[in-house]
Structures are given as C-alpha cells and as structure tokens.
Amino acid sequence: MPTITLNKKVFEQLVGKELPLEELKDRISMLGTDLESIEGNEITVEIFPNRPDLLSVQGFARAFSSFIGEKVGLKYYDIKSSGQKVIVEESVKVVRPYTACAIIKNINFDDEKIKEIIQIQEKLHITYGRNRKKMALGVYPMEKIGFPITYKAEDPNKIKFQPLEANKEMTGLQILSQHKTGREFGHLLEGQDKFPIFVDNNNQVLSMPPIINSDNLGKITEETKEVFIECSGFDYEVLSKCLNMVVTAFAEMGGEIYSLELDYPDSKKTSPDLTPEKMKLDLRYINKWLGLNLSEEEAKTQLEKMGYGYENGIVMIPAYRSDILHQVDLAEDIAIAYGYENFEETIPNVATVAEEDPLEKFSKKIREILVGLKLLEVKNYHLITKENLNEKMLLENEIIPLKNALGEHNHLRNWILPSLLLNLKDNQHHEYPQNIFEIGRTFVSGDTETKVVETEHLGITICHEKTDFTEVRQILAALMGSLGLEFSVKETSHPSFILGRVGEIIIKDIIVGFIGELSPKVLNNWELVVPVVGMELDLEKLFEVLKENKK
C-alpha cells in the first residue's frame, strides 16, 4: 500500500483545527488509514488502495476535517471556462486514445507546494495509474505554452524534444533506449508504430505520455502562476476521476479551476467535470449490514462526516471518489463515521455448529474417485486469454473480460478444458500418458447483482498416443458408478470435438456436461501432437441430481 508524507503544519491549516497529539493519532487511524508515525513536522500515513483521493495532503486533510466534524458535507468547487481547447486527433486511437485536461490559475507556488505536486503525481502514477499503464499525468507551466494544444500520435523517429533531466534533444526511440525514465517505462509503448505526444500551437512538444515531459515546457517553478494539467490513458472515466483528484488538490492550495473543451474526432467534452454522482440510499440494507438501527437523519449525519451530500434519500458522491460503486461502499463509510469503537460486541442468539460445505464434501469425493482412477489433479488460474478460450477452441462464445487487466490473462474462463489443454501444451517434454483433471470455478454472464454467475466445474483430459473416446467414456462410467448414478450419452455436435465422437452427458433428462475427442484442428492450435479426449461436468448440477436421487 502507498505511503504518503504530510507536512503537519500545512495539514492542520487545511483541516482548520489543531488536535492534541494522541487524539490526532487516534482519529487518523479511525479514518480507515494506517498511521505509521508522527515525528516533528512530518506525518507518515499508509493509504489503502481504494482511496487514491487521499494521496495528497490536500485530499487527506479535506477527508479528515470532515471526519472530525470541522468541515462536514459535500464540498463544492467553482469551475470557470478558460475558452481554450485541446484537439484530440484520430491518430491516438490505437495508442492511448483518451485525455482529460484542466487549467489552474492564480496559484502561488513555493518549494513545499512543488513537493506536494510531485508527490501527488508519483503516488497516483504508481497506484491509480498502475505504474502509468492505466493512466499518466502531466503538469505544465502555462507561461510557456500556446493554445490550442493538440494530442496526437507520430512516428517515434520524427518526435524530437529535450526530455526532463536530459542535456540534449532526443527522438522518441532514443528516449526509450537512452533515457533512464524511458528505459523504465518504455515497455508501455513497445510494439507501437506511433507514440502519443502533446504539442502546443507552436508545435512545441509538451510531453510523450506515459513516459516523460519536456525539459523546456514540463517543469513547475516558484515563478509559475498558471498550469495546464493532462491525464492520458484508455478509459475516459478513469482519467476524469484522476483529474478531479488533482484539480481539487490545486484548489485547496488556493488555485482557481478552469475548464477546457476537448475536441475529439467524434465528440466534444468539457473537462474537468466535478458534478457529484448520485446514489439512492438503501437505509434498510445499510442497517442490516452494520447491525444498527440508524434513522435517515442519523445516516445523513454520518454521510456528511465522510464528505457526502444528502438530500431526499439521495447520496451525492464527490466527483473525486473513485471507490463508491455499491451500497456496501456507503455502509463502510457510515461505519467509519459512526466509529468502529462504538459498535457493541454481541453474541448471536442462535447456536450453530460449523460443518463443511456439502458441495465441497462432494468435490472431495470426486477427487478421491479420480485419483483412484490414476488421474492427476491440477489447479489453474481463473484468468486466461480470449485466444485460449475461444480462438484455439474454434468457438465464438461470449466471455467476460476484465476492465483493468494488468497482463494478457484478461478474461474469466467460462469452461475448464482450455486450462487443461494449456497444461498439456506446457508439459510435452514429460512422458505420456498425461491424464489430468481439475475442479474449479467458471464464470458466465447472468442476471445477478454482479452480472456474473459462478459455477463449479470438473474438467478431465486423457492424453497419450492410443487414447480414444472409449477410454474417456470408461472414466465417466467409473465415476458415475462410484456415485451410484445412471447416465446416458447423446450424440451432439461441438466445434472443439470430432463430429460423431462427442456427446452430451445426461442424467434424468438433465444435461450435466459433455464428453468427446478433441478435433485435430484444436490439437494443432495447441501444438499438441498426440490425441486428447476429455469431458467437462457441471458439478453443481451433478450434486443437485445426486441429492434428488437420495430422496
């Protein structure tokens, strides 16, 4: 978790109240952050990843002041129109397609404020920006910049400017190979034909995001009175939230926020937008989760202590809060405001005896049967690539992507067999037979609160030179016989399997899975040179059938 260092004097000025040391330590810890130390004029605090808006002394002081009852409720910030614009060209669409921007005027910088701005940038880059992959942030002195500013992508060999901490002009490629920061973050532009840049109306390069600013146009000094701020990345909502965190911090320093028009190829946006989001408060849900009996007025008081607005059952969420997605997030903040120390310890008035989950007991029995049949259990990640789930399996199924994936494994698996084929592909240097199984979670879209339905599945693959449909059917028969279940296999078609050698597994007219011999095209896609047969069962359906069978 990120750690920030706060100037105690600046912090107390922003809070509007100076607390005794012990009370200060207690209240900081009760805000939901981890106080590391208070030494002299420095406060060191560890911030949880869900609260990037606290990664500055201004953001932390604003939340703390509200929490202790000094400046409660939703804080409003005035935004004036600058009359300026940023032109976003089509060329950035394939590299880093979005930006959100703002102007801050009438700010008096000193050494302390410059340090604070550097800390905000660094901490947001590392956390909210996922080391600049998700978001990169730049701040520039306005006195050296001419509007309109253009955000575009160009051939890296044609990009030339002097990067920060360099003594000469470099091309885009030279920055990635020769500059310290370029070498550290160059992988974010690796393989791109064009690199994104911000340029002003004099064609001066401001920066090459997400790598580095210009040494000429990207340094804030104590003479700077007005700044241009940009966030670039892949999701406009993410960038807008980040920008809101930054501009409100500048406003707390005494600056005035000015908006710009963002001229996208297919739309126009005004940035920043500090309009609060709205969520209807489900007080019954909140009280149930917290074990309280708060009235609406009491809930309103607690919400205002956490910086929210409240009116007629609607919670107004600050535009810089990126963590409020559900009623449970409001419940957490109400609990913090109410005070964890104020919750009464209670013993439930219902006596219960713990027992193992019945489905888990059933899964354990399945494992014992399959191990007895000389199969080896494996365990794979729930995340896998779209190529492995669909393309290699000759399918076009709907699958669930991750919104902010850190790597190439960016989809939740909707069945187990691709994971097992990946195991076989990666272990071809070992001797055959390779007969493996996995019991694990699968994920499909559905009508639930999360829009995702999770189901426990069993996948089995048999892999050696002489394997065939008969062998895997014998495994199925042995498994069902051990469970005391009668089944049938009805011939069907499936793109991943050989036609005529694939069937549905049916118990009491319920389809519980499928079984078959993988097609040569699938094996070729996985670079497998020996036959593979397999089956997949919905364990939860199988368990329900077994329960019905015992009645």
C-alpha positions, 0 to 999 in steps of 0.5 A: 500500500502507498505511503504518503508524507504530510507536512503537519503544519500545512495539514492542520491549516487545511483541516482548520483545527489543531488536535492534541497529539494522541487524539490526532493519532487516534482519529487518523487511524479511525479514518480507515488509514494506517498511521505509521508515525508522527515525528516533528513536522512530518506525518507518515500515513499508509493509504489503502488502495481504494482511496487514491483521493487521499494521496495528497495532503490536500485530499487527506486533510479535506477527508479528515476535517470532515471526519472530525466534524470541522468541515462536514458535507459535500464540498463544492468547487467553482469551475470557470471556462478558460475558452481554450481547447485541446484537439484530440486527433484520430491518430491516438486511437490505437495508442492511448486514445483518451485525455482529460485536461484542466487549467489552474490559475492564480496559484502561488507556488513555493518549494513545499507546494512543488513537493506536494505536486510531485508527490501527488503525481508519483503516488497516483502514477504508481497506484491509480495509474498502475505504474502509468499503464492505466493512466499518466499525468502531466503538469505544465507551466502555462507561461510557456505554452500556446493554445490550442494544444493538440494530442496526437500520435507520430512516428517515434523517429520524427518526435524530437524534444529535450526530455526532463533531466536530459542535456540534449534533444532526443527522438522518441526511440532514443528516449526509450533506449537512452533515457533512464525514465524511458528505459523504465517505462518504455515497455508501455509503448513497445510494439507501437508504430506511433507514440502519443505526444502533446504539442502546443500551437507552436508545435512545441512538444509538451510531453510523450505520455506515459513516459516523460515531459519536456525539459523546456515546457514540463517543469513547475517553478516558484515563478509559475502562476498558471498550469495546464494539467493532462491525464492520458490513458484508455478509459475516459472515466478513469482519467476524469476521476484522476483529474478531479483528484488533482484539480481539487488538490490545486484548489485547496492550495488556493488555485482557481479551476478552469475548464477546457473543451476537448475536441475529439474526432467524434465528440466534444467534452468539457473537462474537468467535470466535478458534478457529484454522482448520485446514489439512492440510499438503501437505509434498510440494507445499510442497517442490516449490514452494520447491525444498527438501527440508524434513522435517515437523519442519523445516516445523513449525519454520518454521510456528511462526516465522510464528505457526502451530500444528502438530500431526499434519500439521495447520496451525492458522491464527490466527483473525486471518489473513485471507490463508491460503486455499491451500497456496501461502499456507503455502509463502510463509510457510515461505519467509519463515521459512526466509529468502529469503537462504538459498535457493541460486541454481541453474541448471536442468539442462535447456536450453530455448529460449523460443518463443511460445505456439502458441495465441497464434501462432494468435490472431495469425493470426486477427487478421491474417485479420480485419483483412484482412477490414476488421474492427476489433479491440477489447479489453474488460474481463473484468468486466461486469454480470449485466444485460449478460450475461444480462438484455439477452441474454434468457438465464438462464445461470449466471455467476460473480460476484465476492465483493468487487466494488468497482463494478457490473462484478461478474461474469466474462463467460462469452461475448464478444458482450455486450462487443461489443454494449456497444461498439456501444451506446457508439459510435452517434454514429460512422458505420456500418458498425461491424464489430468483433471481439475475442479474449479470455478467458471464464470458466465454472464447472468442476471445477478447483482454482479452480472456474473454467475459462478459455477463449479466445474470438473474438467478431465483430459486423457492424453497419450498416443492410443487414447480414444473416446472409449477410454474417456467414456470408461472414466465417466462410467467409473465415476458415475458408478462410484456415485451410484448414478445412471447416465446416458450419452447423446450424440451432439455436435461441438466445434472443439470435438470430432463430429460423431465422437462427442456427446452430451452427458445426461442424467434424468433428462438433465444435461450435466456436461459433455464428453468427446475427442478433441478435433485435430484442428484444436490439437494443432492450435495447441501444438499438441501432437498426440490425441486428447479426449476429455469431458467437462461436468457441471458439478453443481448440477451433478450434486443437485441430481445426486441429492434428488436421487437420495430422496 
